[in-house]
Amino acid sequence: MKTTTMSAARALNSAVTNKLNQLPRQLLKAFPRRLSLEETITSFFFSRYELVIANEENEKQVSYKTRHKVYCEEMKFEQKNAAAIEKDKYDDRAINCYIKHRPTGECAGTIRLVLPTEAGLSLPLEEKCADAFDDGSLLPSSCDPTSICEISRLAIPREFRVRQMRSKILPADKLKKIKQKKSTPFNVEHFPYLSIALYLMATSICQHLNIKHAYVLMEPKLARRMKAFGIHFNPVGDAVEFNGKRVPYRLSTNVLLEDLAKPLKSFHKKIHSKLDNALHAVETVPTHTARPIQKPLRVAQAA
């Protein structure tokens, strides 16, 4: 009888302990933790998009076709062509990458990194506007070719440009509270997450390739807009006329990561983690030769 009572007591204690251990999980379901702004941005983006480094030819075609759609059909910067691709001589020594919209499979935006070569081939920016540089020592050709690149061909199709401006990343009540806080460095309501993600994606590739400086030829208003998010494009020359007013800029990978607005640091870490996984198999990437990248860079799946 005594043994039976002790067994029953132990069984009861075990059952009570199990129930108590389950309480935290049950409480979390009943009272879910509120995500921080950093977590909300990251969760929102990766629930809808994935990152692709275009190494396979069919992946490169996605970038070229998106560029044709934006630069030739929408912006009218270049002539349309029957193949519906926008490609130039620099793509033979460039890394193209893009953002894929998970629900539709459509390309939501693309960007590329053009690399210099041992053969002395210059970056597109220097060929177009070398005379605009204030200081000759800042010209790409004055730098170690293994430490520089040019970021160009940022292209986001119209439907996704509109989408990113209309998307409500935060619920109305939380957005109202965030907007009242003076500590928030940028307007969350109009957050260009695709443009930001493309530049942070390019930055992570620069990190992987040990590229110290990236050159960009861009509109001054876009540079000013990016500055609000801690992405500082430093002008290195005067404005030139190239599909509108453009200024040559240079950004430092290390400085960008230090100055990045705090709510975007987690976003960049997630992007870098995804790309780091995709690039892990690449032991040596020829950043200053004309040979193509040998090992495939795969899709970085969204979390």
RAHU-V330632 format. One record per run of one state. SS is the DSSP state (2 for helix, 1 for strand, 0 for the rest). FROM is the first residue (numbers start at 1). LEN is the number of residues. If there is no record, write none. Layout:
# RAHU-V330632
[[SS:FROM:LEN] [SS:FROM:LEN]]
This chain:
# RAHU-V330632
[[0:1:1] [2:2:29] [0:31:6] [2:37:10] [0:47:2] [1:49:6] [0:55:2] [2:57:18] [0:75:14] [2:89:5] [1:94:8] [0:102:5] [1:107:9] [0:116:8] [2:124:9] [1:133:1] [0:134:2] [2:136:3] [0:139:1] [2:140:3] [0:143:2] [2:145:3] [1:148:8] [0:156:2] [2:158:9] [0:167:5] [2:172:9] [0:181:7] [2:188:3] [0:191:2] [2:193:16] [0:209:4] [1:213:6] [0:219:1] [2:220:8] [0:228:6] [1:234:8] [0:242:3] [1:245:8] [2:253:7] [0:260:2] [2:262:18] [0:280:20] [1:300:1] [0:301:3]]
